Amino acid sequence: MWHDRRHMITPSFHFSILNGFSEVMSEQASIMVQQLAKEADTGRYFDIFHYITLCALDIIMETAMGVSIGAQVSGEENDYVKAVYKMTNMLAARSLKPWLLFEFILNMTEEGRIQKEQLAILHGSLLLVTSVLLIVVYY
């Protein structure tokens, strides 16, 4: 089963395709270096995971969806970034509360309401991007 999936996804990671994304990756890496330089100048220890996560999100959104969300610059103030973090926490919470694995129970809880709100933000952003792409392609 994994072999079939690997065959399906392998062309997406071919060097010639990834080479086209090198400019985006380089730009986003430069932004991350600028952000890290601010932290390095303080002389304190800091967690690099946050910076790498935001850089990866910027790269994925720009290469896969063709939209720059500026997650590294706006950080926690970005609605999309907030929704991603809240959904990540929600999934972790659901794994610790087995009763929330059932959608009909989840939908009756505060966690379900929060998940619905965050998914609306995430899906709304993606719908907007795909709508714009369709309009551009059509005309």
Backbone hydrogen bonds in HBPLUS format (Angstrom, degrees):
<---DONOR---> <-ACCEPTOR-->    atom                        ^
c    i                          cat <-CA-CA->   ^        H-A-AA   ^      H-
h    n   atom  resd res      DA  || num        DHA   H-A  angle D-A-AA Bond
n    s   type  num  typ     dist DA aas  dist angle  dist       angle   num
A0005-ARG N   A0001-MET O   3.24 MM   4  6.61 161.3  2.27 150.1 154.8     1
A0006-ARG N   A0002-TRP O   2.79 MM   4  5.96 151.7  1.87 146.9 155.6     2
A0007-HIS N   A0003-HIS O   2.98 MM   4  6.22 154.4  2.05 145.1 151.4     3
A0008-MET N   A0004-ASP O   3.06 MM   4  6.33 145.0  2.18 140.9 150.5     4
A0009-ILE N   A0005-ARG O   3.00 MM   4  6.27 156.0  2.06 151.7 156.7     5
A0010-THR N   A0006-ARG O   2.91 MM   4  5.77 147.4  2.02 151.4 158.8     6
A0012-SER N   A0009-ILE O   2.97 MM   3  5.53 138.4  2.15 117.5 128.7     7
A0013-PHE N   A0010-THR O   2.98 MM   3  5.47 149.8  2.07 115.8 124.4     8
A0014-HIS N   A0011-PRO O   3.26 MM   3  5.15 164.3  2.29 107.4 106.8     9
A0017-ILE N   A0014-HIS O   3.02 MM   3  5.49 129.0  2.29 111.0 123.7    10
A0018-LEU N   A0014-HIS O   3.01 MM   4  6.29 169.9  2.02 161.9 164.9    11
A0019-ASN N   A0015-PHE O   2.81 MM   4  5.82 145.4  1.93 147.8 156.9    12
A0020-GLY N   A0017-ILE O   3.15 MM   3  5.54 137.5  2.34 106.0 116.1    13
A0021-PHE N   A0018-LEU O   2.96 MM   3  5.26 146.7  2.08 106.5 116.7    14
A0022-SER N   A0019-ASN O   3.21 MM   3  5.25 164.1  2.23 105.3 110.0    15
A0025-MET N   A0021-PHE O   3.00 MM   4  6.26 168.0  2.01 160.1 163.8    16
A0026-SER N   A0022-SER O   2.87 MM   4  5.96 156.0  1.92 145.1 151.7    17
A0027-GLU N   A0023-GLU O   2.93 MM   4  6.15 162.4  1.96 150.2 154.6    18
A0028-GLN N   A0024-VAL O   2.95 MM   4  6.14 168.6  1.96 156.1 159.0    19
A0029-ALA N   A0025-MET O   2.86 MM   4  5.95 150.6  1.94 143.4 152.3    20
A0030-SER N   A0026-SER O   2.94 MM   4  6.15 149.6  2.03 145.8 153.6    21
A0031-ILE N   A0027-GLU O   3.11 MM   4  6.47 150.7  2.20 144.7 152.3    22
A0032-MET N   A0028-GLN O   3.00 MM   4  6.29 155.6  2.06 144.8 151.4    23
A0033-VAL N   A0029-ALA O   2.90 MM   4  6.18 155.4  1.96 148.2 154.8    24
A0034-GLN N   A0030-SER O   3.02 MM   4  6.29 155.0  2.08 145.3 151.6    25
A0035-GLN N   A0031-ILE O   2.99 MM   4  6.32 154.6  2.06 148.4 155.3    26
A0036-LEU N   A0032-MET O   2.81 MM   4  6.08 157.8  1.85 153.4 160.0    27
A0037-ALA N   A0033-VAL O   2.83 MM   4  6.00 146.8  1.94 145.6 154.8    28
A0038-LYS N   A0034-GLN O   3.34 MM   4  6.64 147.0  2.45 141.3 147.8    29
A0040-ALA N   A0036-LEU O   2.82 MM   4  6.09 158.0  1.87 153.6 160.8    30
A0041-ASP N   A0037-ALA O   3.04 MM   4  6.14 147.3  2.15 145.5 151.9    31
A0042-THR N   A0039-GLU O   3.05 MM   3  5.49 152.4  2.13 109.1 117.4    32
A0043-GLY N   A0040-ALA O   3.24 MM   3  5.68 148.5  2.35 108.8 116.5    33
A0051-TYR N   A0048-ILE O   3.07 MM   3  5.40 117.8  2.47 106.2 120.4    34
A0052-ILE N   A0048-ILE O   3.06 MM   4  6.36 161.0  2.10 159.1 165.0    35
A0053-THR N   A0049-PHE O   2.88 MM   4  6.05 159.2  1.92 155.2 161.0    36
A0054-LEU N   A0050-HIS O   3.11 MM   4  6.34 163.8  2.14 148.7 152.1    37
A0055-CYS N   A0051-TYR O   3.00 MM   4  6.14 155.7  2.06 144.5 151.7    38
A0056-ALA N   A0052-ILE O   2.87 MM   4  6.03 163.1  1.90 150.5 155.1    39
A0057-LEU N   A0053-THR O   2.94 MM   4  6.17 155.4  2.00 147.5 154.5    40
A0058-ASP N   A0054-LEU O   2.98 MM   4  6.21 159.1  2.02 145.9 151.1    41
A0059-ILE N   A0055-CYS O   2.93 MM   4  6.20 161.0  1.96 152.7 158.0    42
A0060-ILE N   A0056-ALA O   2.85 MM   4  6.01 169.0  1.86 154.3 157.3    43
A0061-MET N   A0057-LEU O   2.95 MM   4  6.03 168.1  1.96 150.8 154.5    44
A0062-GLU N   A0058-ASP O   3.01 MM   4  6.08 158.3  2.06 145.3 151.4    45
A0063-THR N   A0059-ILE O   2.88 MM   4  5.93 162.2  1.91 153.8 158.9    46
A0064-ALA N   A0060-ILE O   2.84 MM   4  5.55 158.3  1.88 144.2 151.7    47
A0065-MET N   A0061-MET O   2.98 MM   4  5.12 140.4  2.14 118.0 130.3    48
A0067-VAL N   A0061-MET O   3.32 MM   6  5.82 168.7  2.33 128.6 126.1    49
A0066-GLY N   A0062-GLU O   3.11 MM   4  4.40 126.2  2.41  98.8 110.0    50
A0074-SER N   A0070-GLY O   2.97 MM   4  6.11 176.7  1.97 164.1 165.2    51
A0075-GLY N   A0071-ALA O   2.68 MM   4  5.01 138.4  1.85 127.1 139.8    52
A0077-GLU N   A0074-SER O   3.16 MM   3  5.53 157.1  2.22 136.3 132.8    53
A0078-ASN N   A0075-GLY O   3.14 MM   3  5.84 165.5  2.16 121.8 126.0    54
A0082-LYS N   A0078-ASN O   2.95 MM   4  6.25 164.3  1.97 157.0 161.5    55
A0083-ALA N   A0079-ASP O   2.96 MM   4  6.14 159.2  2.00 145.8 151.4    56
A0084-VAL N   A0080-TYR O   2.94 MM   4  6.23 154.4  2.01 148.2 155.1    57
A0085-TYR N   A0081-VAL O   2.98 MM   4  6.26 167.6  1.99 158.3 160.6    58
A0086-LYS N   A0082-LYS O   2.85 MM   4  6.07 163.3  1.88 153.8 159.1    59
A0087-MET N   A0083-ALA O   2.88 MM   4  5.98 157.1  1.93 146.6 152.8    60
A0088-THR N   A0084-VAL O   2.93 MM   4  6.13 150.7  2.02 145.5 153.9    61
A0089-ASN N   A0085-TYR O   2.98 MM   4  6.25 161.1  2.01 150.9 155.4    62
A0090-MET N   A0086-LYS O   2.84 MM   4  6.01 148.8  1.93 141.0 150.8    63
A0091-LEU N   A0087-MET O   2.89 MM   4  6.10 158.7  1.94 148.9 152.9    64
A0092-ALA N   A0088-THR O   3.13 MM   4  6.39 155.0  2.20 144.0 150.8    65
A0093-ALA N   A0089-ASN O   2.89 MM   4  6.13 158.4  1.94 149.2 155.4    66
A0094-ARG N   A0090-MET O   2.85 MM   4  6.09 156.0  1.91 150.8 157.6    67
A0095-SER N   A0091-LEU O   3.10 MM   4  6.29 143.7  2.23 139.4 148.2    68
A0096-LEU N   A0093-ALA O   3.09 MM   3  5.20 135.7  2.29  98.3 110.6    69
A0097-LYS N   A0093-ALA O   3.09 MM   4  6.33 122.1  2.44 140.3 155.7    70
A0097-LYS N   A0094-ARG O   3.30 MM   3  5.04 143.2  2.44  91.6 101.9    71
A0100-LEU N   A0097-LYS O   2.85 MM   3  5.69 157.0  1.91 128.8 135.5    72
A0101-LEU N   A0098-PRO O   3.04 MM   3  5.41 163.3  2.07 111.7 116.8    73
A0105-ILE N   A0102-PHE O   3.08 MM   3  5.51 131.1  2.33 109.4 121.7    74
A0106-LEU N   A0102-PHE O   2.91 MM   4  6.15 170.9  1.92 160.2 163.3    75
A0107-ASN N   A0103-GLU O   2.85 MM   4  5.96 161.1  1.89 155.7 159.4    76
A0108-MET N   A0105-ILE O   2.96 MM   3  5.42 156.0  2.02 113.3 121.1    77
A0109-THR N   A0106-LEU O   3.03 MM   3  5.42 166.8  2.05 121.1 123.0    78
A0113-ARG N   A0109-THR O   3.19 MM   4  6.59 149.1  2.29 142.1 150.0    79
A0114-ILE N   A0110-GLU O   2.96 MM   4  6.26 162.8  1.99 154.6 158.8    80
A0115-GLN N   A0111-GLU O   2.87 MM   4  6.06 161.8  1.90 148.7 154.2    81
A0116-LYS N   A0112-GLY O   2.96 MM   4  6.09 158.3  2.00 144.1 149.9    82
A0117-GLU N   A0113-ARG O   3.04 MM   4  6.32 157.4  2.09 148.4 154.0    83
A0118-GLN N   A0114-ILE O   2.95 MM   4  6.20 165.2  1.97 157.0 160.8    84
A0119-LEU N   A0115-GLN O   2.86 MM   4  5.99 161.5  1.90 153.7 159.0    85
A0120-ALA N   A0116-LYS O   3.05 MM   4  6.17 145.2  2.17 138.9 148.0    86
A0121-ILE N   A0117-GLU O   3.18 MM   4  6.56 148.6  2.28 142.8 150.4    87
A0122-LEU N   A0118-GLN O   2.98 MM   4  6.31 167.4  1.99 154.0 156.7    88
A0123-HIS N   A0119-LEU O   2.74 MM   4  5.77 170.0  1.75 152.3 155.9    89
A0124-GLY N   A0120-ALA O   2.80 MM   4  5.57 147.4  1.90 133.3 143.6    90
A0125-SER N   A0121-ILE O   3.06 MM   4  6.20 155.9  2.12 145.8 150.8    91
A0126-LEU N   A0122-LEU O   3.18 MM   4  6.45 159.6  2.22 145.5 151.0    92
A0127-LEU N   A0123-HIS O   2.76 MM   4  5.96 154.6  1.83 151.6 159.0    93
A0128-LEU N   A0124-GLY O   2.99 MM   4  6.11 156.3  2.04 144.2 150.3    94
A0129-VAL N   A0125-SER O   3.09 MM   4  6.34 158.4  2.14 145.1 150.6    95
A0130-THR N   A0126-LEU O   2.96 MM   4  6.19 168.0  1.97 151.9 154.8    96
A0131-SER N   A0127-LEU O   2.86 MM   4  5.96 153.5  1.93 147.3 154.9    97
A0132-VAL N   A0128-LEU O   3.01 MM   4  6.21 162.5  2.04 149.2 153.4    98
A0133-LEU N   A0129-VAL O   2.95 MM   4  6.19 160.5  1.99 151.1 157.0    99
A0134-LEU N   A0130-THR O   2.92 MM   4  6.08 154.8  1.99 144.5 150.9   100
A0135-ILE N   A0131-SER O   3.00 MM   4  6.24 156.4  2.05 148.5 154.8   101
A0136-VAL N   A0132-VAL O   2.92 MM   4  6.17 163.4  1.95 153.8 158.1   102
A0137-VAL N   A0133-LEU O   2.89 MM   4  6.05 162.2  1.93 149.8 154.9   103
A0138-TYR N   A0134-LEU O   2.85 MM   4  5.90 157.2  1.90 145.6 152.4   104
A0139-TYR N   A0135-ILE O   3.05 MM   4  6.20 159.8  2.09 150.6 154.6   105
